[in-house]
Amino acid sequence: MATNVTTRLLCLDIDGTLLTTGNRFDREAHSAIGYAAARGFLVTYITGRGLPRLRSALAASEIRVPDSTLVGVEHGARIIEVGGRSQPSIDPLDPTTCQSLFESLLEEELEFLAFHPEDDPVNSLVWAPDPEVRASLELRFSNASYITGRKEQVLGLTLARRPAMITVRLRRDAAALPASATTWRSGNLTLVRDTETKGRALVQLMHRAGAGPASTLVVGDAGADASMLRLVPPRNRILVGPELIGTEVDEPDVLTAPGPSGVGRVVRNAVDQQIGS
């Protein structure tokens, strides 16, 4: 598809960027998203959430999007229609590394998700040692042998819940991946092929929408969002909260919001600036 700079795209992270207490979108942010859509922006999300949790966040805030809307889920590892159909945006992880990681996770009795390209996109493979926990995750349970038998197709891994600690063995096995492939945040572990997955997902979404960097607004709050923020000019970046301040994406002309409660006003201003440019 040829790039059409008249197509405008608004791409948003969710957790830490839009949500307040109760898993709901900040009211002003919610209003600003509608404001952008009413002025011709295509609205999309690229999030660390899987599709069920993304749908849950949208539903809790009564945000309705067409089933055909493309979003990036599982840290951008998968491009998916909100209505269901998906395709991977990255290559699978190394199978030998996956096998070792699976064994470590199972031995340590940690809950985790594994993303596969041809799974029912509403669900990810999940393992949890406690049956009650498995039920509470509201995801399909797959036994250990099934999981390890599909190690050649894994796009990414993430711990389903934060453990008390990351074990020495798990750190060692994770170290077998390229350094850029492992993200440790607040004791939680996310493993994808590399930390560029959100950026890769945004490239595909821009291509499909026919939008260029100059006509795309990106909103994010954390290091995982940097790969998509750096794809657009500084004036089209909205940095939420303190984590990205002073990093490579914090350049002159970037827009900032102190937290989710300030995102709405900044998004409205950015939309108006885009329309007027």
PAZAPA-4460 file (N, C-alpha, C; in steps of 0.05 Angstrom, whole numbers, plus 32768, in hexadecimal, padded with zeros to 4 digits):
% residues 277
    n_x    n_y    n_z   ca_x   ca_y   ca_z    c_x    c_y    c_z   seq   type   mol
   8011   7FE8   8000   8000   8000   8000   8012   8019   8000     1      M     A
   800C   802B   7FEF   801C   8044   7FEE   8015   8055   8007     2      A     A
   802A   8062   8012   8025   8073   8029   8016   808C   8021     3      T     A
   8000   8091   802F   7FF0   80A9   802A   7FF1   80BA   8043     4      N     A
   7FFF   80D0   8042   8004   80E0   805A   7FEB   80EE   8064     5      V     A
   7FD5   80ED   8054   7FBC   80F9   805D   7FAE   80E7   8071     6      T     A
   7FB6   80CD   8073   7FAB   80BB   8086   7FB8   80C0   80A1     7      T     A
   7FA9   80C5   80B6   7FB4   80CB   80D0   7FAE   80B4   80E3     8      R     A
   7FC2   80AE   80F3   7FC1   8097   8105   7FC8   80A0   8122     9      L     A
   7FB8   8096   8135   7FBE   809B   8151   7FC3   8080   815E    10      L     A
   7FDB   807B   8167   7FE3   8061   8173   7FE9   8065   8190    11      C     A
   7FDC   8055   81A1   7FDE   8058   81BE   7FE6   803F   81CC    12      L     A
   7FF8   8041   81DF   7FFC   802C   81F3   7FE5   802E   8207    13      D     A
   7FE1   801A   8218   7FCB   801B   822B   7FD4   801D   8248    14      I     A
   7FE1   8008   8252   7FE8   8008   826E   7FFD   801D   8274    15      D     A
   7FF8   802D   8288   800A   8043   8290   8006   805C   827F    16      G     A
   7FF7   8059   8269   7FF4   806F   8256   7FD7   807A   8257    17      T     A
   7FC4   8068   8257   7FA7   8070   8256   7F97   8068   826E    18      L     A
   7F9F   8053   827C   7F8E   8047   8291   7F92   8054   82AC    19      L     A
   7F7C   8058   82BA   7F7D   8062   82D6   7F74   804A   82E7    20      T     A
   7F6D   804F   82FF   7F64   803A   8311   7F4B   802C   8306    21      T     A
   7F48   8013   830C   7F31   8004   8303   7F33   7FFB   82E6    22      G     A
   7F4B   7FFB   82DB   7F4F   7FF1   82C0   7F3F   8001   82AB    23      N     A
   7F3B   801A   82B0   7F2B   802B   829E   7F3B   8041   8292    24      R     A
   7F34   8049   827A   7F41   805F   826C   7F3B   8079   827C    25      F     A
   7F4F   8089   827E   7F4A   80A4   8289   7F34   80B1   8278    26      D     A
   7F23   80BF   8286   7F0B   80CB   8278   7F13   80DE   8262    27      R     A
   7F26   80F0   8268   7F2E   8103   8253   7F3C   80F6   823C    28      E     A
   7F4C   80E1   8243   7F5A   80D2   822D   7F45   80C4   821B    29      A     A
   7F31   80B8   8228   7F1B   80AC   8219   7F0E   80C0   8206    30      H     A
   7F08   80D8   8210   7EFC   80EC   8200   7F0E   80F5   81E9    31      S     A
   7F28   80F7   81EF   7F3B   8100   81DA   7F3E   80EB   81C4    32      A     A
   7F3C   80D1   81CA   7F3D   80BD   81B6   7F25   80C0   81A3    33      I     A
   7F0E   80C4   81AE   7EF6   80C9   819E   7EF9   80E3   818D    34      G     A
   7F06   80F7   8199   7F0B   8110   818B   7F1C   810B   8173    35      Y     A
   7F31   80FB   8176   7F43   80F5   8160   7F34   80E5   814A    36      A     A
   7F25   80D1   8152   7F17   80C1   813F   7F02   80D1   812F    37      A     A
   7EF5   80E4   813C   7EE1   80F5   812F   7EEE   8107   811A    38      A     A
   7F08   810C   811D   7F16   811D   810B   7F27   810E   80F7    39      R     A
   7F20   80F5   80F3   7F2C   80E5   80DE   7F44   80D4   80E4    40      G     A
   7F4C   80D4   80FE   7F63   80C4   8106   7F5A   80A6   8108    41      F     A
   7F6B   8094   80FE   7F67   8078   8104   7F74   8073   811F    42      L     A
   7F65   8067   8131   7F70   8062   814C   7F77   8045   814F    43      V     A
   7F8F   8040   815A   7F98   8025   815E   7FA7   8024   8178    44      T     A
   7FAC   800B   8182   7FBA   8007   819B   7FD1   7FF3   8196    45      Y     A
   7FE8   7FF7   81A3   7FFD   7FE4   81A4   8004   7FE1   81C1    46      I     A
   8000   7FC9   81CB   8000   7FC4   81E8   800E   7FAA   81F0    47      T     A
   8017   7FA9   8208   8022   7F8F   8212   800C   7F7B   8218    48      G     A
   7FF3   7F84   8219   7FDD   7F72   821F   7FD8   7F5F   8208    49      R     A
   7FCC   7F48   820F   7FC1   7F37   81FB   7FA6   7F41   81F3    50      G     A
   7F99   7F35   81DF   7F80   7F3F   81D5   7F6A   7F3E   81EB    51      L     A
   7F67   7F29   81FB   7F52   7F29   820F   7F54   7F40   8222    52      P     A
   7F6C   7F47   822C   7F6F   7F5D   823E   7F6C   7F78   8231    53      R     A
   7F74   7F79   8217   7F6E   7F92   8209   7F51   7F97   8206    54      L     A
   7F42   7F82   81FE   7F25   7F84   81FB   7F18   7F8C   8216    55      R     A
   7F23   7F80   822C   7F18   7F86   8246   7F1B   7FA3   824D    56      S     A
   7F33   7FAE   8247   7F37   7FCB   824D   7F25   7FDC   823C    57      A     A
   7F22   7FD6   8222   7F10   7FE6   8211   7EF3   7FE4   821A    58      L     A
   7EEB   7FCC   8222   7ECF   7FC8   822A   7ECA   7FD6   8245    59      A     A
   7EDD   7FD5   8257   7ED9   7FE2   8271   7ED5   8000   826E    60      A     A
   7EE0   800B   825A   7EDE   8028   8255   7ECA   802F   823F    61      S     A
   7EBB   801A   8237   7EA6   801D   8222   7EB1   802A   8209    62      E     A
   7EC9   8021   8201   7ED5   8029   81E8   7ECF   8014   81D3    63      I     A
   7EC2   801C   81BE   7EBA   8009   81AA   7ECB   800E   8191    64      R     A
   7ED7   7FF9   8187   7EE7   7FFB   816E   7EDD   7FE6   815B    65      V     A
   7EDE   7FEB   8141   7ED5   7FD7   812D   7EE6   7FBD   812F    66      P     A
   7EDA   7FA7   812A   7EE8   7F8D   812B   7F00   7F8C   8119    67      D     A
   7EFF   7F9C   8103   7F15   7F9C   80F0   7F2D   7FAD   80F8    68      S     A
   7F2A   7FBB   810E   7F40   7FCC   8118   7F59   7FBC   811E    69      T     A
   7F6F   7FC3   8112   7F88   7FB5   8117   7F96   7FC1   8130    70      L     A
   7FA0   7FAF   8141   7FAE   7FB8   8159   7FC7   7FA6   815C    71      V     A
   7FDA   7FB0   816C   7FF1   7FA0   8173   7FEF   7F96   818F    72      G     A
   7FEF   7F7C   8194   7FED   7F71   81AF   8006   7F61   81B5    73      V     A
   8008   7F59   81CF   801E   7F49   81D8   8039   7F57   81D2    74      E     A
   803A   7F70   81DA   8052   7F81   81D5   8058   7F85   81B7    75      H     A
   8043   7F84   81A7   8046   7F87   818A   804E   7F6E   817C    76      G     A
   8050   7F58   818A   8059   7F3F   817D   8044   7F35   8169    77      A     A
   802B   7F3E   816D   8016   7F35   815B   8005   7F4D   8152    78      R     A
   8000   7F4F   8138   7FED   7F62   812D   7FD3   7F53   812B    79      I     A
   7FBE   7F5F   8135   7FA5   7F51   8137   7F8D   7F63   8132    80      I     A
   7F78   7F59   8126   7F5F   7F67   8124   7F51   7F63   813F    81      E     A
   7F45   7F79   8149   7F36   7F77   8162   7F21   7F60   8161    82      V     A
   7F17   7F5C   8149   7F03   7F46   8146   7F0F   7F2A   8145    83      G     A
   7F29   7F28   8143   7F34   7F0C   8145   7F4C   7F05   8134    84      G     A
   7F4C   7F0A   811A   7F62   7EFF   8109   7F7C   7F0D   810E    85      R     A
   7F92   7EFD   810D   7FAC   7F08   8115   7FC2   7EFE   8103    86      S     A
   7FD9   7F0A   8105   7FF1   7F01   80F9   8009   7F0B   8109    87      Q     A
   801F   7EFB   810A   8036   7F05   8119   8044   7F1C   810C    88      P     A
   804F   7F2E   811C   805E   7F44   8111   807C   7F40   8113    89      S     A
   8084   7F2A   8121   80A0   7F24   8124   80A5   7F06   8120    90      I     A
   80BF   7EFF   811F   80C6   7EE3   811C   80C5   7ED5   8137    91      D     A
   80C2   7EBA   8138   80C2   7EAC   8151   80DD   7EAE   8160    92      P     A
   80DC   7EA8   817A   80F4   7EA6   818A   8103   7E8D   8183    93      L     A
   811D   7E8C   818A   812D   7E75   8186   8122   7E5D   8195    94      D     A
   811C   7E46   8187   810F   7E2F   8195   811F   7E24   81AC    95      P     A
   813A   7E22   81A9   814A   7E17   81BF   8148   7E28   81D8    96      T     A
   8149   7E42   81D4   8146   7E55   81EA   812A   7E52   81F7    97      T     A
   8116   7E50   81E6   80FB   7E4D   81F0   80F8   7E34   8201    98      C     A
   8103   7E1E   81F8   8101   7E05   8208   810D   7E08   8224    99      Q     A
   8124   7E15   8225   8131   7E19   823F   8120   7E2C   8251   100      S     A
   8116   7E41   8244   8105   7E53   8253   80EB   7E46   825D   101      L     A
   80DF   7E36   824C   80C7   7E28   8254   80CD   7E16   826C   102      F     A
   80E3   7E07   826B   80EA   7DF5   8281   80EE   7E04   829B   103      E     A
   80FC   7E1C   8299   8100   7E2C   82B1   80E6   7E36   82BC   104      S     A
   80D5   7E40   82AB   80BB   7E4B   82B4   80AA   7E35   82C1   105      L     A
   80AA   7E1D   82B5   809A   7E07   82C1   80A6   7DFE   82DB   106      L     A
   80C1   7DFC   82DC   80CE   7DF2   82F4   80C9   7E06   830C   107      E     A
   80CA   7E20   8306   80C6   7E34   831A   80A9   7E38   8320   108      E     A
   8097   7E2A   8312   807A   7E2C   8316   8070   7E49   8312   109      E     A
   807A   7E56   82FE   8072   7E71   82F7   805D   7E71   82E2   110      L     A
   804A   7E83   82E4   8035   7E85   82D0   8040   7E95   82B8   111      E     A
   803A   7E8C   82A0   8044   7E9B   8289   8032   7E97   8271   112      F     A
   8034   7EA9   825E   8026   7EA8   8245   803A   7EA4   822F   113      L     A
   8033   7E96   821A   8044   7E92   8202   8033   7E99   81EA   114      A     A
   803E   7EAA   81D9   802F   7EB4   81C1   8037   7EA4   81A9   115      F     A
   8024   7E99   819B   8028   7E89   8183   8019   7E95   816C   116      H     A
   8025   7E94   8154   8019   7EA2   813D   7FFE   7E98   8134   117      P     A
   7FF9   7E7D   8136   7FE1   7E73   812B   7FCC   7E6A   8140   118      E     A
   7FD1   7E72   8159   7FBD   7E6C   816E   7FA4   7E7C   8169   119      D     A
   7F8E   7E73   8175   7F76   7E83   8176   7F7F   7E9E   8183   120      D     A
   7F7D   7EB4   8174   7F88   7ECD   817E   7F7B   7ED8   8197   121      P     A
   7F64   7ECD   819E   7F58   7ED7   81B7   7F66   7ECC   81CF   122      V     A
   7F75   7EB6   81CB   7F83   7EA9   81E1   7FA0   7EA6   81DB   123      N     A
   7FB0   7EA6   81F0   7FCC   7E9F   81EF   7FD0   7E85   81FF   124      S     A
   7FE4   7E76   81F8   7FEB   7E5F   8209   7FF2   7E69   8225   125      L     A
   7FE9   7E5B   8239   7FEE   7E64   8254   7FF4   7E4C   8266   126      V     A
   8006   7E50   8279   800C   7E3C   828D   800A   7E49   82A8   127      W     A
   7FFD   7E3D   82BB   7FFD   7E45   82D7   7FFB   7E2B   82E8   128      A     A
   800B   7E29   82FD   800B   7E10   830D   7FF1   7E0D   831D   129      P     A
   7FE3   7E22   8324   7FCB   7E21   8334   7FB2   7E21   8322   130      D     A
   7FA2   7E0C   8323   7F8A   7E0B   8312   7F77   7E23   8316   131      P     A
   7F75   7E2D   832F   7F64   7E44   8333   7F6F   7E5D   8326   132      E     A
   7F89   7E5F   8326   7F96   7E75   8318   7F91   7E73   82FA   133      V     A
   7F94   7E5A   82EF   7F90   7E56   82D3   7F74   7E60   82CB   134      R     A
   7F60   7E59   82DC   7F45   7E61   82D6   7F42   7E7F   82D7   135      A     A
   7F4F   7E8C   82EB   7F4C   7EA9   82EE   7F59   7EB8   82D7   136      S     A
   7F6D   7EAC   82C9   7F79   7EBA   82B3   7F67   7EBC   829B   137      L     A
   7F52   7EAC   829A   7F3E   7EAC   8285   7F4B   7EA8   8269   138      E     A
   7F60   7E97   8269   7F6D   7E90   8250   7F6E   7E72   824E   139      L     A
   7F71   7E68   8236   7F72   7E4B   8232   7F8B   7E3F   8240   140      R     A
   7F87   7E2A   8250   7F9D   7E1D   825C   7FA8   7E08   8249   141      F     A
   7FC2   7E08   8246   7FD0   7DF4   8236   7FE4   7DE6   8247   142      S     A
   7FE5   7DCB   8247   7FF7   7DBE   8259   8014   7DC1   8251   143      N     A
   8025   7DB9   8263   8042   7DBE   825F   804D   7DB1   8246   144      A     A
   8044   7D98   8240   804F   7D8A   8229   8046   7D97   820F   145      S     A
   802E   7DA2   820F   8024   7DB0   81F7   8034   7DC9   81F3   146      Y     A
   8039   7DD7   8208   8049   7DF0   8206   8065   7DEB   81FC   147      I     A
   8073   7DD8   8208   808E   7DD3   8200   808F   7DC7   81E4   148      T     A
   807A   7DBA   81DC   807A   7DAE   81C1   8077   7DC3   81AB   149      G     A
   8071   7DDC   81B3   806C   7DF1   819F   8081   7E07   81A1   150      R     A
   8098   7E00   81AB   80AD   7E14   81B1   80B8   7E21   8197   151      K     A
   80B4   7E14   8180   80BF   7E1F   8167   80AE   7E36   815C   152      E     A
   8097   7E3B   8169   8085   7E4F   815D   807F   7E67   8170   153      Q     A
   808F   7E6A   8185   8089   7E7D   8199   8093   7E99   8190   154      V     A
   8080   7EAC   8191   8087   7EC8   818A   8091   7ED7   81A3   155      L     A
   8087   7ED0   81BA   808F   7EDE   81D2   8085   7ED1   81EB   156      G     A
   8090   7ED7   8201   8088   7ECD   821B   8084   7EE4   822E   157      L     A
   8072   7EE1   8241   8070   7EF4   8256   8065   7EE6   826F   158      T     A
   806F   7EEE   8286   8064   7EE3   829F   8048   7EEE   82A3   159      L     A
   8035   7EDC   82A9   8019   7EE4   82AB   8014   7EF5   82C4   160      A     A
   8024   7EEF   82D8   8022   7EFF   82F1   803E   7F04   82FC   161      R     A
   8041   7F19   830B   805B   7F20   8315   8064   7F0D   832B   162      R     A
   807A   7EFF   8328   8084   7EED   833D   8092   7EFD   8353   163      P     A
   8096   7EF0   8369   80A4   7EFE   837F   80C0   7F04   8378   164      A     A
   80CC   7EF3   8367   80E8   7EF8   835E   80ED   7EEA   8344   165      M     A
   8100   7EF4   8335   8109   7EE6   831D   8121   7ED5   8324   166      I     A
   811F   7EBC   8320   8134   7EA9   8329   814E   7EAC   8319   167      T     A
   8163   7EA2   8325   817D   7EA2   8317   817C   7E91   82FE   168      V     A
   816E   7E7A   82FF   816D   7E6A   82E7   815E   7E78   82D1   169      R     A
   8148   7E85   82D8   8138   7E92   82C3   8148   7EAA   82B7   170      L     A
   8157   7EB8   82C8   8168   7ECD   82BD   817C   7EC2   82AA   171      R     A
   8188   7EAB   82B1   819C   7E9E   82A0   8191   7E96   8286   172      R     A
   8179   7E8A   8286   816D   7E81   826D   8164   7E98   825C   173      D     A
   815A   7EAD   8269   8152   7EC5   825A   816A   7ED2   824D   174      A     A
   8181   7ECF   825A   819A   7EDC   824F   81A2   7ECF   8235   175      A     A
   8197   7EB7   822F   819E   7EAA   8216   8192   7EB8   81FE   176      A     A
   817E   7EC9   8203   8173   7ED9   81EE   8184   7EF2   81EA   177      L     A
   8182   7EFF   81D3   8191   7F18   81CF   818A   7F2B   81E5   178      P     A
   819D   7F3C   81ED   8199   7F4E   8203   8180   7F5F   8200   179      A     A
   817A   7F67   81E7   8163   7F79   81E2   8149   7F6A   81E4   180      S     A
   814A   7F50   81E7   8131   7F40   81E6   8124   7F3D   8201   181      A     A
   8131   7F45   8217   8127   7F41   8231   8121   7F5B   823F   182      T     A
   8109   7F5E   8249   8101   7F76   8257   80FA   7F6E   8274   183      T     A
   8109   7F79   8287   8102   7F74   82A4   80F6   7F8E   82AE   184      W     A
   80DD   7F8C   82B8   80D0   7FA4   82C2   80C2   7F9D   82DC   185      R     A
   80CB   7FAA   82F2   80BE   7FA7   830C   80BC   7F89   8314   186      S     A
   80D0   7F79   830D   80CF   7F5D   8315   80C0   7F4C   8301   187      G     A
   80B3   7F58   82ED   80A5   7F48   82D9   80B7   7F43   82C2   188      N     A
   80B1   7F2F   82B3   80C2   7F27   829C   80B2   7F26   8283   189      L     A
   80BC   7F33   826F   80B0   7F31   8254   80C6   7F29   8241   190      T     A
   80C0   7F15   8231   80D4   7F0B   821D   80C7   7F0C   8202   191      L     A
   80D2   7F1B   81F0   80CA   7F1B   81D4   80E4   7F19   81C4   192      V     A
   80E1   7F18   81AA   80F9   7F14   8199   810C   7F2C   819D   193      R     A
   8101   7F44   819F   8112   7F5B   81A5   8100   7F71   81AF   194      D     A
   810B   7F87   81B8   80FB   7F9D   81C3   80F1   7FB0   81AE   195      T     A
   80F4   7FA9   8195   80EA   7FBA   817F   80CE   7FB1   8176   196      E     A
   80C2   7F9E   8184   80A9   7F93   817A   8092   7FA7   8177   197      T     A
   8090   7FBA   818A   807B   7FCE   8188   8081   7FE0   816F   198      K     A
   809A   7FE6   816A   80A1   7FF6   8153   809B   7FE7   8139   199      G     A
   80A1   7FCD   8139   809C   7FBC   8121   807D   7FBC   811C   200      R     A
   806E   7FB9   8131   8051   7FB8   812E   8047   7FD3   8123   201      A     A
   8052   7FE9   812D   8048   8003   8124   804F   8007   8106   202      L     A
   8067   7FFE   80FD   806E   8000   80E1   8059   7FF2   80D0   203      V     A
   8050   7FDA   80D8   803C   7FCC   80C9   8021   7FDA   80CA   204      Q     A
   801A   7FE4   80E1   8000   7FF2   80E3   8000   800C   80D3   205      L     A
   8016   801A   80D2   8017   8032   80C2   8015   802B   80A4   206      M     A
   8023   8016   809D   8022   800D   8081   8006   8006   8078   207      H     A
   7FF8   7FF7   8089   7FDD   7FEE   8082   7FC9   8005   8082   208      R     A
   7FCE   8018   8094   7FBC   802F   8095   7FC2   8043   807F   209      A     A
   7FDA   8042   8073   7FE2   8056   8060   7FEA   806F   806D   210      G     A
   7FF5   806D   8085   7FFE   8085   8094   801C   8086   8095   211      A     A
   8027   809E   8095   8043   80A2   8097   804A   80AB   80B3   212      G     A
   8064   80AC   80BB   806C   80B5   80D5   8062   80D1   80DB   213      P     A
   8062   80E3   80C7   805A   80FE   80CC   803D   8101   80D2   214      A     A
   802D   80ED   80CB   8010   80EE   80D0   8007   80DA   80E6   215      S     A
   801A   80D1   80F6   8015   80BD   810B   801C   80C9   8126   216      T     A
   8009   80C8   8139   800E   80CF   8154   8012   80B6   8165   217      L     A
   8026   80B6   8176   802C   809F   8187   802C   80A7   81A4   218      V     A
   801F   8098   81B5   801D   809E   81D2   8027   8086   81E2   219      V     A
   803A   808A   81F3   8045   8075   8203   8052   807F   821D   220      G     A
   8057   806C   822F   8061   8074   8249   807B   8067   8252   221      D     A
   8084   8052   8244   809A   8042   824E   80AE   803A   8239   222      A     A
   80C5   802E   8241   80DA   8027   822F   80D0   8014   8219   223      G     A
   80BD   8003   821F   80B2   7FF1   820B   80A5   8000   81F4   224      A     A
   809D   8019   81F8   8090   8029   81E4   80A4   8039   81D3   225      D     A
   80BD   8039   81DB   80D1   804A   81CD   80D4   8043   81AF   226      A     A
   80D3   8029   81A9   80D7   8022   818D   80C1   802C   817A   227      S     A
   80A9   8031   8185   8095   803D   8173   8095   805B   8175   228      M     A
   809C   8066   818C   809E   8083   818F   80B3   808F   817C   229      L     A
   80CA   8081   817A   80E0   808C   816A   80DA   808B   814C   230      R     A
   80C5   807D   8144   80BE   807C   8127   80B1   8096   811D   231      L     A
   80A7   80A6   812F   8099   80BE   8127   80A8   80D7   812F   232      V     A
   80A4   80EE   8123   80B2   8106   812A   80AC   810D   8147   233      P     A
   80BF   811C   8154   80BB   8123   8171   80A1   8130   8176   234      P     A
   8097   8142   8165   807E   8150   816A   8066   813D   8169   235      R     A
   806A   8125   815F   8054   8111   815E   8056   80FD   8175   236      N     A
   8069   8100   8187   806C   80EE   819E   805F   80FA   81B7   237      R     A
   8050   80EA   81C5   8045   80F2   81DF   804F   80DF   81F4   238      I     A
   8061   80EA   8205   806D   80DA   821A   805D   80DE   8234   239      L     A
   8054   80C7   823F   8043   80C8   8257   8052   80C0   8270   240      V     A
   8052   80D1   8284   8060   80CA   829D   807E   80CF   829A   241      G     A
   808D   80C7   82AF   80AA   80CF   82B0   80BE   80BC   82A3   242      P     A
   80B6   80A3   829D   80CA   808F   8296   80D9   8096   827D   243      E     A
   80CD   80A2   8269   80DA   80A7   8250   80E8   80C3   824F   244      L     A
   80E3   80D3   8263   80F0   80ED   8264   810E   80EA   8266   245      I     A
   811D   80F7   8255   813A   80F6   8255   8145   80DF   8245   246      G     A
   8134   80CE   8238   813D   80B8   8227   8140   80C1   820A   247      T     A
   8148   80AF   81F9   814D   80B6   81DD   8134   80C1   81CF   248      E     A
   811C   80BA   81D8   8104   80C3   81CA   80FA   80DE   81D5   249      V     A
   8107   80E8   81EA   8100   8102   81F5   8111   8117   81E8   250      D     A
   8107   8121   81D1   8116   8135   81C2   8106   814F   81C2   251      E     A
   8113   8165   81B9   8103   817F   81B7   80EA   817B   81A7   252      P     A
   80D5   8187   81AF   80BB   8187   81A2   80A9   816F   81AA   253      D     A
   80B3   815C   81BA   80A2   8146   81C3   808C   8152   81D5   254      V     A
   8075   8144   81D6   805F   814C   81E7   8060   813A   81FF   255      L     A
   8058   8144   8216   8059   8134   822F   803F   8137   823F   256      T     A
   8039   8122   824E   8023   8122   8260   802C   8116   827A   257      A     A
   8024   8121   8291   802F   8116   82AB   8025   80FA   82B1   258      P     A
   800F   80F2   82A5   8004   80D8   82AA   7FEA   80D5   829A   259      G     A
   7FDC   80BE   829D   7FC4   80BA   828D   7FB0   80D1   828F   260      P     A
   7FAE   80DE   82A6   7F9A   80F3   82A9   7FA1   810C   8298   261      S     A
   7FB9   810E   828E   7FC0   8124   827D   7FC1   811E   8260   262      G     A
   7FBD   8105   8258   7FC0   80FD   823D   7FAB   810A   822A   263      V     A
   7F93   810B   8234   7F7D   8115   8223   7F82   8130   8217   264      G     A
   7F8A   8143   8228   7F8F   815E   821F   7FA6   815F   820A   265      R     A
   7FBB   814F   8210   7FD2   8150   81FD   7FCB   8143   81E2   266      V     A
   7FBB   812D   81E3   7FB3   8121   81CA   7FA2   8134   81BA   267      V     A
   7F8F   8141   81C7   7F7E   8155   81B8   7F8F   816A   81AB   268      R     A
   7FA2   8175   81B9   7FB4   8189   81AE   7FC4   817E   8196   269      N     A
   7FCD   8166   8199   7FDD   815A   8183   7FCB   8155   816A   270      A     A
   7FB3   814C   816F   7FA0   8148   8159   7F9B   8162   814A   271      V     A
   7F96   8177   815A   7F91   8191   814E   7FA9   819B   813E   272      D     A
   7FC1   8196   8149   7FD9   819E   813B   7FDC   818F   8121   273      Q     A
   7FD6   8175   8121   7FD8   8165   8109   7FC4   816F   80F3   274      Q     A
   7FAC   8175   80FB   7F98   817E   80E8   7F9F   8199   80DD   275      I     A
   7FAC   81A9   80ED   7FB3   81C4   80E4   7FCD   81C5   80D4   276      G     A
   7FDC   81AF   80D5   7FF6   81AF   80C7   7FF4   81A8   80AA   277      S     A
***
